[in-house]
Structure formats: C-alpha cells, structure tokens
Amino acid sequence: MTLFGVVFDKLRKINVLLTGDYNNIAIKAYQERLPVLCVGNLNKVDDVLMLNNLLPFELDNI
C-alpha cells in the first residue's frame, strides 16, 4: 500500500508491505478515512521510499 507521510519537511509517498492484521487495519483506516501511526526503517531505492520492519501499525488516536 502507499501512505503519505512527512519526510524531511515534505509530504511524500511511502510504500509499505502489509500482511495479516496490519492489512485489516489499513482497510478500516481507508474506509473510514482515519489516520494511522506506524514506525519502521525508511529506505530509498531507485527514488521510491519503502518503510520496512514495522513495529506498530495502528489507528492513530487524535
């Protein structure tokens, strides 16, 4: 899936590979237009940002 996040003070597209429960959370967030909170290792490969090794991936409680 593709998320939008702030990287070095700019809004950027970030690709994330989700499985299992994380995929269900992402679907709910998309359907209900809810923000998500996720932390991981951000890598750039061929001008594409990838977020790997997600620790939490959850709905953000604003």
PyMOL Python script that loads the backbone (N, CA, C, O; Angstrom):
from pymol import cmd

cmd.read_pdbstr("""\
ATOM      1  N   MET A   1       0.837  -1.150   0.000  1.00  0.00           N
ATOM      2  CA  MET A   1       0.000   0.000   0.000  1.00  0.00           C
ATOM      3  C   MET A   1       0.887   1.219   0.000  1.00  0.00           C
ATOM      4  O   MET A   1       2.075   1.135   0.315  1.00  0.00           O
ATOM      5  N   THR A   2       0.316   2.347  -0.351  1.00  0.00           N
ATOM      6  CA  THR A   2       1.051   3.604  -0.366  1.00  0.00           C
ATOM      7  C   THR A   2       0.451   4.542   0.664  1.00  0.00           C
ATOM      8  O   THR A   2      -0.758   4.777   0.687  1.00  0.00           O
ATOM      9  N   LEU A   3       1.315   5.073   1.515  1.00  0.00           N
ATOM     10  CA  LEU A   3       0.925   6.053   2.526  1.00  0.00           C
ATOM     11  C   LEU A   3       1.523   7.394   2.150  1.00  0.00           C
ATOM     12  O   LEU A   3       2.464   7.463   1.358  1.00  0.00           O
ATOM     13  N   PHE A   4       0.985   8.443   2.710  1.00  0.00           N
ATOM     14  CA  PHE A   4       1.595   9.754   2.591  1.00  0.00           C
ATOM     15  C   PHE A   4       2.130  10.134   3.964  1.00  0.00           C
ATOM     16  O   PHE A   4       1.425  10.018   4.967  1.00  0.00           O
ATOM     17  N   GLY A   5       3.374  10.588   4.005  1.00  0.00           N
ATOM     18  CA  GLY A   5       3.978  10.981   5.264  1.00  0.00           C
ATOM     19  C   GLY A   5       4.986  12.091   5.048  1.00  0.00           C
ATOM     20  O   GLY A   5       5.448  12.316   3.930  1.00  0.00           O
ATOM     21  N   VAL A   6       5.318  12.774   6.110  1.00  0.00           N
ATOM     22  CA  VAL A   6       6.280  13.863   6.042  1.00  0.00           C
ATOM     23  C   VAL A   6       7.686  13.304   6.236  1.00  0.00           C
ATOM     24  O   VAL A   6       7.984  12.669   7.248  1.00  0.00           O
ATOM     25  N   VAL A   7       8.541  13.551   5.251  1.00  0.00           N
ATOM     26  CA  VAL A   7       9.939  13.132   5.292  1.00  0.00           C
ATOM     27  C   VAL A   7      10.782  14.357   4.972  1.00  0.00           C
ATOM     28  O   VAL A   7      10.655  14.934   3.893  1.00  0.00           O
ATOM     29  N   PHE A   8      11.634  14.752   5.895  1.00  0.00           N
ATOM     30  CA  PHE A   8      12.459  15.946   5.715  1.00  0.00           C
ATOM     31  C   PHE A   8      11.607  17.158   5.339  1.00  0.00           C
ATOM     32  O   PHE A   8      11.920  17.886   4.397  1.00  0.00           O
ATOM     33  N   ASP A   9      10.536  17.355   6.086  1.00  0.00           N
ATOM     34  CA  ASP A   9       9.637  18.515   5.944  1.00  0.00           C
ATOM     35  C   ASP A   9       8.880  18.573   4.620  1.00  0.00           C
ATOM     36  O   ASP A   9       8.389  19.639   4.251  1.00  0.00           O
ATOM     37  N   LYS A  10       8.771  17.468   3.902  1.00  0.00           N
ATOM     38  CA  LYS A  10       7.994  17.412   2.660  1.00  0.00           C
ATOM     39  C   LYS A  10       7.057  16.213   2.707  1.00  0.00           C
ATOM     40  O   LYS A  10       7.427  15.147   3.200  1.00  0.00           O
ATOM     41  N   LEU A  11       5.847  16.387   2.195  1.00  0.00           N
ATOM     42  CA  LEU A  11       4.894  15.291   2.103  1.00  0.00           C
ATOM     43  C   LEU A  11       5.312  14.372   0.964  1.00  0.00           C
ATOM     44  O   LEU A  11       5.472  14.815  -0.173  1.00  0.00           O
ATOM     45  N   ARG A  12       5.489  13.086   1.275  1.00  0.00           N
ATOM     46  CA  ARG A  12       5.973  12.130   0.267  1.00  0.00           C
ATOM     47  C   ARG A  12       5.155  10.848   0.301  1.00  0.00           C
ATOM     48  O   ARG A  12       4.535  10.508   1.309  1.00  0.00           O
ATOM     49  N   LYS A  13       5.169  10.141  -0.834  1.00  0.00           N
ATOM     50  CA  LYS A  13       4.555   8.815  -0.909  1.00  0.00           C
ATOM     51  C   LYS A  13       5.534   7.805  -0.335  1.00  0.00           C
ATOM     52  O   LYS A  13       6.726   7.833  -0.639  1.00  0.00           O
ATOM     53  N   ILE A  14       5.011   6.910   0.504  1.00  0.00           N
ATOM     54  CA  ILE A  14       5.841   5.876   1.133  1.00  0.00           C
ATOM     55  C   ILE A  14       5.157   4.526   0.914  1.00  0.00           C
ATOM     56  O   ILE A  14       3.997   4.349   1.288  1.00  0.00           O
ATOM     57  N   ASN A  15       5.857   3.594   0.323  1.00  0.00           N
ATOM     58  CA  ASN A  15       5.316   2.261   0.094  1.00  0.00           C
ATOM     59  C   ASN A  15       5.550   1.381   1.313  1.00  0.00           C
ATOM     60  O   ASN A  15       6.630   1.388   1.905  1.00  0.00           O
ATOM     61  N   VAL A  16       4.514   0.619   1.680  1.00  0.00           N
ATOM     62  CA  VAL A  16       4.567  -0.260   2.845  1.00  0.00           C
ATOM     63  C   VAL A  16       3.956  -1.600   2.452  1.00  0.00           C
ATOM     64  O   VAL A  16       2.885  -1.636   1.847  1.00  0.00           O
ATOM     65  N   LEU A  17       4.622  -2.699   2.787  1.00  0.00           N
ATOM     66  CA  LEU A  17       4.079  -4.032   2.561  1.00  0.00           C
ATOM     67  C   LEU A  17       3.407  -4.479   3.850  1.00  0.00           C
ATOM     68  O   LEU A  17       4.060  -4.593   4.888  1.00  0.00           O
ATOM     69  N   LEU A  18       2.110  -4.730   3.788  1.00  0.00           N
ATOM     70  CA  LEU A  18       1.337  -5.113   4.972  1.00  0.00           C
ATOM     71  C   LEU A  18       0.825  -6.538   4.844  1.00  0.00           C
ATOM     72  O   LEU A  18       0.477  -6.992   3.754  1.00  0.00           O
ATOM     73  N   THR A  19       0.783  -7.237   5.971  1.00  0.00           N
ATOM     74  CA  THR A  19       0.233  -8.585   5.999  1.00  0.00           C
ATOM     75  C   THR A  19      -0.657  -8.744   7.226  1.00  0.00           C
ATOM     76  O   THR A  19      -0.563  -7.964   8.174  1.00  0.00           O
ATOM     77  N   GLY A  20      -1.500  -9.735   7.202  1.00  0.00           N
ATOM     78  CA  GLY A  20      -2.318 -10.121   8.357  1.00  0.00           C
ATOM     79  C   GLY A  20      -3.154  -9.007   8.930  1.00  0.00           C
ATOM     80  O   GLY A  20      -3.882  -8.324   8.211  1.00  0.00           O
ATOM     81  N   ASP A  21      -3.044  -8.825  10.249  1.00  0.00           N
ATOM     82  CA  ASP A  21      -3.848  -7.833  10.953  1.00  0.00           C
ATOM     83  C   ASP A  21      -3.561  -6.420  10.477  1.00  0.00           C
ATOM     84  O   ASP A  21      -4.464  -5.583  10.459  1.00  0.00           O
ATOM     85  N   TYR A  22      -2.317  -6.136  10.091  1.00  0.00           N
ATOM     86  CA  TYR A  22      -1.979  -4.796   9.606  1.00  0.00           C
ATOM     87  C   TYR A  22      -2.791  -4.457   8.349  1.00  0.00           C
ATOM     88  O   TYR A  22      -3.210  -3.315   8.160  1.00  0.00           O
ATOM     89  N   ASN A  23      -3.004  -5.446   7.509  1.00  0.00           N
ATOM     90  CA  ASN A  23      -3.794  -5.229   6.304  1.00  0.00           C
ATOM     91  C   ASN A  23      -5.238  -4.870   6.665  1.00  0.00           C
ATOM     92  O   ASN A  23      -5.832  -3.988   6.044  1.00  0.00           O
ATOM     93  N   ASN A  24      -5.797  -5.545   7.658  1.00  0.00           N
ATOM     94  CA  ASN A  24      -7.166  -5.250   8.101  1.00  0.00           C
ATOM     95  C   ASN A  24      -7.272  -3.843   8.685  1.00  0.00           C
ATOM     96  O   ASN A  24      -8.263  -3.149   8.458  1.00  0.00           O
ATOM     97  N   ILE A  25      -6.261  -3.425   9.431  1.00  0.00           N
ATOM     98  CA  ILE A  25      -6.243  -2.072   9.988  1.00  0.00           C
ATOM     99  C   ILE A  25      -6.190  -1.042   8.859  1.00  0.00           C
ATOM    100  O   ILE A  25      -6.886  -0.028   8.910  1.00  0.00           O
ATOM    101  N   ALA A  26      -5.378  -1.296   7.854  1.00  0.00           N
ATOM    102  CA  ALA A  26      -5.253  -0.381   6.722  1.00  0.00           C
ATOM    103  C   ALA A  26      -6.570  -0.251   5.963  1.00  0.00           C
ATOM    104  O   ALA A  26      -6.936   0.845   5.539  1.00  0.00           O
ATOM    105  N   ILE A  27      -7.276  -1.350   5.793  1.00  0.00           N
ATOM    106  CA  ILE A  27      -8.567  -1.318   5.100  1.00  0.00           C
ATOM    107  C   ILE A  27      -9.568  -0.484   5.891  1.00  0.00           C
ATOM    108  O   ILE A  27     -10.286   0.336   5.319  1.00  0.00           O
ATOM    109  N   LYS A  28      -9.616  -0.693   7.204  1.00  0.00           N
ATOM    110  CA  LYS A  28     -10.527   0.084   8.051  1.00  0.00           C
ATOM    111  C   LYS A  28     -10.181   1.571   7.996  1.00  0.00           C
ATOM    112  O   LYS A  28     -11.072   2.413   7.876  1.00  0.00           O
ATOM    113  N   ALA A  29      -8.895   1.893   8.082  1.00  0.00           N
ATOM    114  CA  ALA A  29      -8.456   3.291   8.031  1.00  0.00           C
ATOM    115  C   ALA A  29      -8.854   3.934   6.712  1.00  0.00           C
ATOM    116  O   ALA A  29      -9.300   5.081   6.685  1.00  0.00           O
ATOM    117  N   TYR A  30      -8.694   3.204   5.629  1.00  0.00           N
ATOM    118  CA  TYR A  30      -9.063   3.727   4.311  1.00  0.00           C
ATOM    119  C   TYR A  30     -10.574   3.959   4.216  1.00  0.00           C
ATOM    120  O   TYR A  30     -11.015   5.024   3.786  1.00  0.00           O
ATOM    121  N   GLN A  31     -11.347   2.977   4.611  1.00  0.00           N
ATOM    122  CA  GLN A  31     -12.805   3.068   4.505  1.00  0.00           C
ATOM    123  C   GLN A  31     -13.375   4.184   5.371  1.00  0.00           C
ATOM    124  O   GLN A  31     -14.324   4.856   4.967  1.00  0.00           O
ATOM    125  N   GLU A  32     -12.807   4.387   6.556  1.00  0.00           N
ATOM    126  CA  GLU A  32     -13.333   5.375   7.489  1.00  0.00           C
ATOM    127  C   GLU A  32     -12.531   6.674   7.501  1.00  0.00           C
ATOM    128  O   GLU A  32     -12.793   7.572   8.301  1.00  0.00           O
ATOM    129  N   ARG A  33     -11.543   6.757   6.594  1.00  0.00           N
ATOM    130  CA  ARG A  33     -10.701   7.954   6.465  1.00  0.00           C
ATOM    131  C   ARG A  33     -10.037   8.318   7.790  1.00  0.00           C
ATOM    132  O   ARG A  33     -10.070   9.473   8.213  1.00  0.00           O
ATOM    133  N   LEU A  34      -9.432   7.321   8.441  1.00  0.00           N
ATOM    134  CA  LEU A  34      -8.771   7.509   9.720  1.00  0.00           C
ATOM    135  C   LEU A  34      -7.254   7.521   9.521  1.00  0.00           C
ATOM    136  O   LEU A  34      -6.745   6.796   8.666  1.00  0.00           O
ATOM    137  N   PRO A  35      -6.529   8.323  10.287  1.00  0.00           N
ATOM    138  CA  PRO A  35      -5.066   8.312  10.176  1.00  0.00           C
ATOM    139  C   PRO A  35      -4.487   7.081  10.859  1.00  0.00           C
ATOM    140  O   PRO A  35      -5.084   6.537  11.789  1.00  0.00           O
ATOM    141  N   VAL A  36      -3.323   6.647  10.393  1.00  0.00           N
ATOM    142  CA  VAL A  36      -2.619   5.523  11.019  1.00  0.00           C
ATOM    143  C   VAL A  36      -1.285   6.005  11.577  1.00  0.00           C
ATOM    144  O   VAL A  36      -0.748   7.029  11.155  1.00  0.00           O
ATOM    145  N   LEU A  37      -0.774   5.256  12.519  1.00  0.00           N
ATOM    146  CA  LEU A  37       0.529   5.521  13.110  1.00  0.00           C
ATOM    147  C   LEU A  37       1.393   4.301  12.852  1.00  0.00           C
ATOM    148  O   LEU A  37       1.005   3.179  13.179  1.00  0.00           O
ATOM    149  N   CYS A  38       2.574   4.519  12.262  1.00  0.00           N
ATOM    150  CA  CYS A  38       3.484   3.396  12.036  1.00  0.00           C
ATOM    151  C   CYS A  38       4.920   3.878  12.142  1.00  0.00           C
ATOM    152  O   CYS A  38       5.233   5.026  11.829  1.00  0.00           O
ATOM    153  N   VAL A  39       5.781   2.982  12.588  1.00  0.00           N
ATOM    154  CA  VAL A  39       7.205   3.266  12.761  1.00  0.00           C
ATOM    155  C   VAL A  39       7.975   2.108  12.145  1.00  0.00           C
ATOM    156  O   VAL A  39       7.587   0.949  12.288  1.00  0.00           O
ATOM    157  N   GLY A  40       9.062   2.424  11.464  1.00  0.00           N
ATOM    158  CA  GLY A  40       9.878   1.386  10.860  1.00  0.00           C
ATOM    159  C   GLY A  40      11.142   1.967  10.278  1.00  0.00           C
ATOM    160  O   GLY A  40      11.506   3.105  10.575  1.00  0.00           O
ATOM    161  N   ASN A  41      11.810   1.190   9.451  1.00  0.00           N
ATOM    162  CA  ASN A  41      13.036   1.628   8.784  1.00  0.00           C
ATOM    163  C   ASN A  41      12.675   2.164   7.406  1.00  0.00           C
ATOM    164  O   ASN A  41      12.103   1.447   6.585  1.00  0.00           O
ATOM    165  N   LEU A  42      13.009   3.425   7.152  1.00  0.00           N
ATOM    166  CA  LEU A  42      12.701   4.061   5.872  1.00  0.00           C
ATOM    167  C   LEU A  42      13.920   3.957   4.971  1.00  0.00           C
ATOM    168  O   LEU A  42      15.008   4.413   5.321  1.00  0.00           O
ATOM    169  N   ASN A  43      13.723   3.349   3.803  1.00  0.00           N
ATOM    170  CA  ASN A  43      14.796   3.181   2.824  1.00  0.00           C
ATOM    171  C   ASN A  43      14.365   3.775   1.500  1.00  0.00           C
ATOM    172  O   ASN A  43      13.184   3.754   1.153  1.00  0.00           O
ATOM    173  N   LYS A  44      15.328   4.305   0.762  1.00  0.00           N
ATOM    174  CA  LYS A  44      15.053   4.830  -0.576  1.00  0.00           C
ATOM    175  C   LYS A  44      15.772   3.958  -1.592  1.00  0.00           C
ATOM    176  O   LYS A  44      16.993   3.804  -1.547  1.00  0.00           O
ATOM    177  N   VAL A  45      14.989   3.384  -2.519  1.00  0.00           N
ATOM    178  CA  VAL A  45      15.545   2.529  -3.561  1.00  0.00           C
ATOM    179  C   VAL A  45      15.004   3.016  -4.899  1.00  0.00           C
ATOM    180  O   VAL A  45      13.797   2.974  -5.140  1.00  0.00           O
ATOM    181  N   ASP A  46      15.903   3.479  -5.769  1.00  0.00           N
ATOM    182  CA  ASP A  46      15.500   3.973  -7.086  1.00  0.00           C
ATOM    183  C   ASP A  46      14.387   5.011  -6.986  1.00  0.00           C
ATOM    184  O   ASP A  46      13.370   4.883  -7.668  1.00  0.00           O
ATOM    185  N   ASP A  47      14.553   6.024  -6.162  1.00  0.00           N
ATOM    186  CA  ASP A  47      13.600   7.124  -5.979  1.00  0.00           C
ATOM    187  C   ASP A  47      12.264   6.691  -5.389  1.00  0.00           C
ATOM    188  O   ASP A  47      11.286   7.434  -5.475  1.00  0.00           O
ATOM    189  N   VAL A  48      12.204   5.503  -4.791  1.00  0.00           N
ATOM    190  CA  VAL A  48      10.986   5.011  -4.138  1.00  0.00           C
ATOM    191  C   VAL A  48      11.287   4.833  -2.654  1.00  0.00           C
ATOM    192  O   VAL A  48      12.259   4.172  -2.287  1.00  0.00           O
ATOM    193  N   LEU A  49      10.449   5.426  -1.802  1.00  0.00           N
ATOM    194  CA  LEU A  49      10.607   5.267  -0.360  1.00  0.00           C
ATOM    195  C   LEU A  49       9.839   4.030   0.099  1.00  0.00           C
ATOM    196  O   LEU A  49       8.664   3.862  -0.226  1.00  0.00           O
ATOM    197  N   MET A  50      10.512   3.173   0.854  1.00  0.00           N
ATOM    198  CA  MET A  50       9.909   1.960   1.396  1.00  0.00           C
ATOM    199  C   MET A  50      10.056   1.975   2.911  1.00  0.00           C
ATOM    200  O   MET A  50      11.130   2.274   3.433  1.00  0.00           O
ATOM    201  N   LEU A  51       8.968   1.648   3.621  1.00  0.00           N
ATOM    202  CA  LEU A  51       9.011   1.526   5.073  1.00  0.00           C
ATOM    203  C   LEU A  51       8.989   0.043   5.409  1.00  0.00           C
ATOM    204  O   LEU A  51       8.019  -0.655   5.112  1.00  0.00           O
ATOM    205  N   ASN A  52      10.065  -0.435   6.033  1.00  0.00           N
ATOM    206  CA  ASN A  52      10.218  -1.853   6.376  1.00  0.00           C
ATOM    207  C   ASN A  52      10.313  -2.025   7.884  1.00  0.00           C
ATOM    208  O   ASN A  52      10.513  -1.058   8.619  1.00  0.00           O
ATOM    209  N   ASN A  53      10.167  -3.261   8.336  1.00  0.00           N
ATOM    210  CA  ASN A  53      10.290  -3.612   9.759  1.00  0.00           C
ATOM    211  C   ASN A  53       9.362  -2.784  10.639  1.00  0.00           C
ATOM    212  O   ASN A  53       9.792  -2.163  11.611  1.00  0.00           O
ATOM    213  N   LEU A  54       8.091  -2.786  10.282  1.00  0.00           N
ATOM    214  CA  LEU A  54       7.108  -2.032  11.062  1.00  0.00           C
ATOM    215  C   LEU A  54       7.035  -2.562  12.476  1.00  0.00           C
ATOM    216  O   LEU A  54       6.985  -3.773  12.689  1.00  0.00           O
ATOM    217  N   LEU A  55       7.029  -1.669  13.433  1.00  0.00           N
ATOM    218  CA  LEU A  55       6.846  -2.068  14.832  1.00  0.00           C
ATOM    219  C   LEU A  55       5.369  -1.953  15.148  1.00  0.00           C
ATOM    220  O   LEU A  55       4.686  -2.976  15.187  1.00  0.00           O
ATOM    221  N   PRO A  56       4.843  -0.763  15.375  1.00  0.00           N
ATOM    222  CA  PRO A  56       3.384  -0.695  15.462  1.00  0.00           C
ATOM    223  C   PRO A  56       2.808  -0.264  14.116  1.00  0.00           C
ATOM    224  O   PRO A  56       3.454   0.476  13.373  1.00  0.00           O
ATOM    225  N   PHE A  57       1.642  -0.704  13.808  1.00  0.00           N
ATOM    226  CA  PHE A  57       0.830  -0.160  12.711  1.00  0.00           C
ATOM    227  C   PHE A  57      -0.569  -0.159  13.273  1.00  0.00           C
ATOM    228  O   PHE A  57      -1.211  -1.204  13.377  1.00  0.00           O
ATOM    229  N   GLU A  58      -1.040   1.023  13.636  1.00  0.00           N
ATOM    230  CA  GLU A  58      -2.319   1.114  14.340  1.00  0.00           C
ATOM    231  C   GLU A  58      -3.047   2.386  13.962  1.00  0.00           C
ATOM    232  O   GLU A  58      -2.467   3.308  13.388  1.00  0.00           O
ATOM    233  N   LEU A  59      -4.324   2.419  14.292  1.00  0.00           N
ATOM    234  CA  LEU A  59      -5.100   3.623  14.088  1.00  0.00           C
ATOM    235  C   LEU A  59      -4.600   4.682  15.060  1.00  0.00           C
ATOM    236  O   LEU A  59      -4.363   4.398  16.234  1.00  0.00           O
ATOM    237  N   ASP A  60      -4.442   5.896  14.566  1.00  0.00           N
ATOM    238  CA  ASP A  60      -3.946   6.980  15.405  1.00  0.00           C
ATOM    239  C   ASP A  60      -5.086   7.576  16.214  1.00  0.00           C
ATOM    240  O   ASP A  60      -6.127   7.927  15.659  1.00  0.00           O
ATOM    241  N   ASN A  61      -4.899   7.690  17.506  1.00  0.00           N
ATOM    242  CA  ASN A  61      -5.891   8.300  18.392  1.00  0.00           C
ATOM    243  C   ASN A  61      -5.593   9.783  18.493  1.00  0.00           C
ATOM    244  O   ASN A  61      -4.769  10.207  19.304  1.00  0.00           O
ATOM    245  N   ILE A  62      -6.259  10.558  17.676  1.00  0.00           N
ATOM    246  CA  ILE A  62      -6.003  12.009  17.646  1.00  0.00           C
ATOM    247  C   ILE A  62      -6.705  12.667  18.823  1.00  0.00           C
ATOM    248  O   ILE A  62      -6.622  13.884  18.989  1.00  0.00           O
TER     249      ILE A  62
END
""", "prot")
cmd.dss("prot")
cmd.show_as("cartoon", "prot")
cmd.util.cbc("prot")
cmd.orient("prot")
